[in-house]
Amino acid sequence: MKLEDLTLDVEQHVDVQGSLDDVFKDVLNRFGEGCRKPDGESLDLQIEPFAGGRWFRDRGEGIQHLWGHVQTIKAPTLLELSGPMFMSYPAINHVEIKLEPIDDGTRVTLHHRALGLLDPAHKEGVSTGWSTILGAVKDDFSKASCTGSGKAARTRTGNRCR
């Protein structure tokens, strides 16, 4: 086996038209209860936003999957998660989400690294999953979503339209 077969290193970013504080709250939502698959189905994720807090999938009826733990939370600029995530085999993951102010909002940068006996399908699909989540964060603050249900969703998570 080659080293590149055992590792994953993905970095993506998105620029969001929202304040640092509001975008951070939305990131927590999108990594928790607001997390959806590309087809819109809920992943039933929960995140406990404190160091050592669990990040897990609760599918009901006693069926749960531990995705990881909050390693670092430094609101509103940093969230780090570590653990097996969606990988039910020998692997460890580290996801770093950094937020930084930019001229017209906030840049959200996600860096996912993994080491283990990685399933090639997971290595391919992870980019789609992260871009879906980051895209949802951006969409939560887009001017087009400031009407109808989009506004209600932002009100629930504390976000505002500009």
C-alpha positions in Angstrom: 0.0 0.0 0.0 1.2 3.5 -0.9 1.1 6.5 1.5 -1.3 8.4 -0.7 -3.7 5.4 -0.4 -3.7 6.0 3.4 -4.1 9.7 3.5 -6.6 12.4 2.6 -6.0 16.2 2.4 -8.8 18.4 1.2 -9.1 22.1 1.5 -12.1 24.2 0.4 -13.2 27.8 1.1 -16.3 29.9 0.5 -16.8 33.7 0.9 -20.0 34.5 2.7 -21.8 37.9 2.9 -22.4 37.8 6.6 -20.7 38.9 9.8 -18.1 36.7 11.5 -20.4 36.0 14.5 -23.5 35.1 12.4 -21.5 32.9 10.0 -19.9 31.1 12.9 -23.4 30.3 14.3 -24.5 29.1 10.9 -21.4 26.9 10.6 -22.3 25.2 13.9 -25.9 24.7 12.6 -24.7 23.3 9.3 -22.3 20.8 11.1 -25.2 19.9 13.4 -28.9 19.8 13.0 -28.8 21.8 9.7 -26.5 19.3 8.0 -28.0 17.8 4.8 -26.9 15.4 2.1 -26.7 16.8 -1.4 -30.2 15.4 -2.0 -31.5 17.5 0.9 -32.1 14.6 3.3 -31.0 15.3 6.9 -28.0 13.6 8.3 -29.5 13.9 11.8 -26.2 15.3 13.2 -25.8 16.8 16.6 -22.9 18.9 17.8 -22.1 19.9 21.4 -20.3 23.2 20.9 -17.7 22.9 23.6 -14.2 21.3 23.9 -14.8 17.6 24.2 -18.3 17.9 23.0 -19.6 15.1 20.8 -20.3 15.3 17.1 -22.7 12.4 16.4 -25.5 11.2 14.2 -28.7 10.3 16.0 -31.0 8.3 13.8 -33.5 7.6 16.5 -34.6 4.4 18.1 -31.2 4.0 19.8 -29.2 4.1 16.6 -26.3 6.5 16.9 -22.9 6.9 15.2 -20.0 8.9 16.8 -18.4 11.1 14.2 -16.0 12.8 16.5 -15.4 15.3 19.2 -14.9 19.1 19.3 -11.2 19.4 19.7 -11.1 23.2 19.6 -13.8 25.9 19.6 -12.7 29.5 19.5 -15.8 31.4 18.5 -16.1 33.1 16.1 -12.9 32.1 14.2 -12.1 28.4 14.7 -13.8 25.0 15.0 -11.8 21.8 15.0 -13.3 18.3 15.0 -11.5 15.0 15.3 -12.6 11.4 15.2 -13.7 8.6 12.9 -16.5 10.7 11.2 -18.4 8.6 8.7 -15.6 6.0 8.4 -16.5 2.7 10.1 -13.0 1.3 9.8 -9.5 2.1 11.2 -9.1 5.8 10.4 -8.7 9.1 12.2 -9.8 12.5 10.8 -9.2 16.1 11.6 -11.4 18.9 10.3 -10.4 22.5 10.8 -12.9 25.2 10.0 -11.4 28.7 10.1 -13.4 31.9 9.7 -11.8 35.3 8.9 -13.2 38.7 8.1 -13.0 39.9 4.5 -14.0 43.1 2.9 -17.6 42.1 2.2 -18.2 39.4 4.8 -16.5 36.3 6.0 -14.2 33.6 4.4 -14.8 30.1 5.7 -11.9 27.7 5.0 -12.3 24.0 5.7 -9.3 21.7 5.8 -9.9 17.9 6.2 -7.0 15.5 6.8 -7.4 11.8 7.4 -5.1 8.9 7.9 -6.1 5.2 7.8 -7.3 2.4 5.7 -9.4 4.8 3.6 -12.2 3.6 1.4 -11.6 5.1 -2.1 -15.3 6.0 -2.4 -15.0 8.1 0.7 -11.9 9.8 -0.6 -13.8 10.8 -3.8 -17.1 11.7 -2.1 -15.8 13.9 0.7 -15.2 16.9 -1.5 -18.8 16.8 -2.7 -20.0 16.6 0.9 -17.9 19.5 2.1 -18.8 21.7 -0.9 -22.5 21.0 -0.1 -22.1 22.1 3.5 -20.1 25.2 2.6 -22.5 26.0 -0.2 -25.4 25.8 2.2 -23.6 28.3 4.6 -23.1 30.7 1.7 -26.7 30.2 0.5 -28.0 31.0 4.0 -26.7 34.5 3.6 -27.4 35.1 -0.1 -29.7 38.0 -1.1 -31.9 35.5 -3.0 -32.7 33.5 0.1 -33.9 36.6 2.0 -37.5 35.8 1.3 -39.9 33.0 2.3 -38.5 30.0 4.2 -34.9 31.2 3.8 -35.6 34.1 6.1 -37.3 31.9 8.7 -34.3 29.6 8.7 -31.9 32.4 9.3 -34.1 33.9 12.1 -34.0 30.5 13.8 -30.1 30.3 13.6 -29.6 34.0 14.4 -28.5 35.0 10.9 -29.5 38.2 9.2 -30.0 39.2 5.5 -28.1 42.2 4.3 
